[in-house]
Amino acid sequence: MALPVAEWQGRSARLWAALEPALRERLAAASLQDAVRLGCDVLRSEEEEEAALVQLCHEAPTDKNPEAASWYREQGNQEFKQGQYQAALRLYSKVASHELPGSPEVSVCFANRSAALLHLGHFEVCLEDIARAESCGYPDRLLPKVLLRKAECLLCLGRLQDAQDVLRVLETKIALDGVMTTHLTRLKKLSQLKVKLGEKEKCPEPARGEHGGTQGEPEIWEENNRISGASSSLSLSFDAERGRHLVASQDIVAGQSLVREEAFVSVLCPGESLPLQDGDTAWDTGATNADLYCHRCLRQLLASVPCQGCSYAKYCSQDCADRAWQQYHRAECPLGALLLTLGVFCHVALRTVLLAGFAEVSRLVAGSHRGDKNLQNPEGSCKPLSEAADAGGGSRGVPGCDSSGRYQSSYQALFHLLPHTEQHSPEHKFLCTLSVVALCKQLQAAGLEAAVLSQESPQQWSKPKTCEKTSDELSPELKTVAEAMLRHVLQLQCNAQAITVMQELGPGDGAVVDKKPVRLATAFFPVLSLLNHSCCPNTSVSFSGTAATVRAAQPISSGQEVLHCYGPHWCRMRVAERQQLLSQYFFKCHCPACLQELESGVKSVVSIRNSFCCPKCQAQMQGEEDTLCCSNEACATSASRDHLSGRLQDLQQQIKKALDLLRVGKADQAIKMLLKCQMDAGTFLSPEHLLMGEMEDHLAQVYATLGKWQEAARHLKKSIEIVEMHHGPSSVETGHELFKLAQILFNGFAVSEALSTIQRAEGILSVHFGPQSAQIQELQEMKACLSELPRNILQRT
């Protein structure tokens, strides 16, 4: 959640309403510096608010809990015994997060997890967990079974000499143990592995990694010497109407990379916990983003490395864990519950300050005091670049540029992003002020001030100190930190970039994998923030870990502005909905799509295609009031908008039930329910309604589960027709649907059609995600596999 939990928002609203009108006026008009000072005064006189915040933190515990570890271990062991190794793997990772560092139990946990990894075929990662178990003091009496597992992994990886060395150690260990009867099973396994080793030595297999793939051609890239991370085909411009923006300085082709930027800061969005599986326990066996992705680099986790101090932070490697600790987590770790309570925006603001370093933060905050009004609206005093160029200044006068006129992806550029201090509602500004002041007071009370100000060596960071100041008054340095954090929280409303990832729906072990985009993290990208919004953008943004890539979604002519969609897209929303959502950015959109709909009064394509139809003659229902009338003059049918909307909601619930049946293996029942939903939808929804396409997509998924590839392809083609109508034939949505169709045709052995579909999907997805994306790699692997089939088979298909 971007903002604090609802309870804290409610307390802030009540506190705001109870303030004296004069104080409310002062807070509403206050500069960031004054807002922090007044916020400190308010919290000093309202001690019960801080106490309530501490109480709210108990609902999001991040401490290590050996009792929870024991419970998760039992659950993991049960899943392992039932052969549910993926579920066991995730539960053992939860155990590792809750076990105390250095305890004997944590070594057993890593060993247990290595067993699940072996069964899942992740041999390299299994070896890493075995090494962790050994380094944590794994019990000597249990070592033989771990050594057997290690030898088996090495054999599977083709590392025969290493496997032989491990088997020798194991033989020696068993012989020294003396009691051979306790090792009968292991001796049998040892004998089997020695036979297998001998066979591999006679007929060695070529060594290979865990994952193969066809590598795409590297993209041609020439970096801009004035804008870091931007292509040389772009230039930075400024004018009073559009502010800072990027313009094509030469003709750009579709699919060309325009910006490649690493986030200055990113924070993983924890995601919602799944419903508890056991009503009498407080521990959740479900997996959220916090369990599935590295908290530093956002790579997908297989076997997480836990933080040594809390149960929340998890990493893909010890290197990521160490770097996170050095850069910011040393200060965040003791405050994990508070950060979860105050929301992602507060967390991003704190981490931004920690990464920038207090010296740079202090310099820029002090500079803002010397010209506070200009920094509240840093673009207000700028001349257009054409005027600046005439004066010989180039882009030096543009906020965020350094003294040489270069715009870097730096803290200075981030600091100069617009906070819109005067546009935020006074209530929202007050909530943000209270939150950052409360966070800074907790930093001080926990003895973390020196760590935040970077005044200690890393060896001193692990233990919070006794606070020298009372928690009633912030030190001047922490007031500076609070002011910078308040600035960043306000900036985030307009400049936060959601990092998204394509996440698999369901178990992901089927022949056809369905995916949907999921918000993974919130980040600051100073260069990406230069892109202005359009509801009909000419770019597409994709992510790999914490890196963003902006590509041209269509040809862009020299001199044309490069535009990005902030969320409201003309294909997905009516103009009124778009304008409402865009109000949070404090501007009114004047893109061609909005102007056409607003000025002409013509209904949007979304309105027409997602409309209700007449239950009698199937013509479009129309009208702006509560009662809709049939557009066919010969038909006098009318219907209540609320009644039709209720039918739509009921239909969506029925579709959800059908998908639930599919998840529990009742595919036949799911088909019957979906076909019934289709018939019902046909009586009141337009044939082009997106939900009609979604039902075709769901039917394709069910038939693919049953191996009925022709039926699956037939339904998916109907879905693609509707998706193309809404989003266009070269849209990313159409590309994803074609990718699924390629999988179905590939599995159904429809070679010729599969190859043509692969080619079309590849052409669309490479424009949006580049030639080296995972989906392109998979398409190329399918194409290579089909192309290697014997000629007589290719001719028959």
Beta strands, then each sheet from edge to edge (+ up, - down):
strand 1: 234-239
strand 2: 243-248
strand 3: 257-262
strand 4: 265-268
strand 5: 305-306
strand 6: 314-315
strand 7: 497-504
strand 8: 515-524
strand 9: 532-533
strand 10: 539-544
strand 11: 547-552
strand 12: 563-564
strand 13: 621-622
strand 14: 627-630
strand 15: 638-640
sheet 1: 1+ 2-
sheet 2: 3+ 11- 10+
sheet 3: 4+ 8- 7+
sheet 4: 5+ 6-
sheet 5: 9+ 12+
sheet 6: 13+ 14- 15+
end
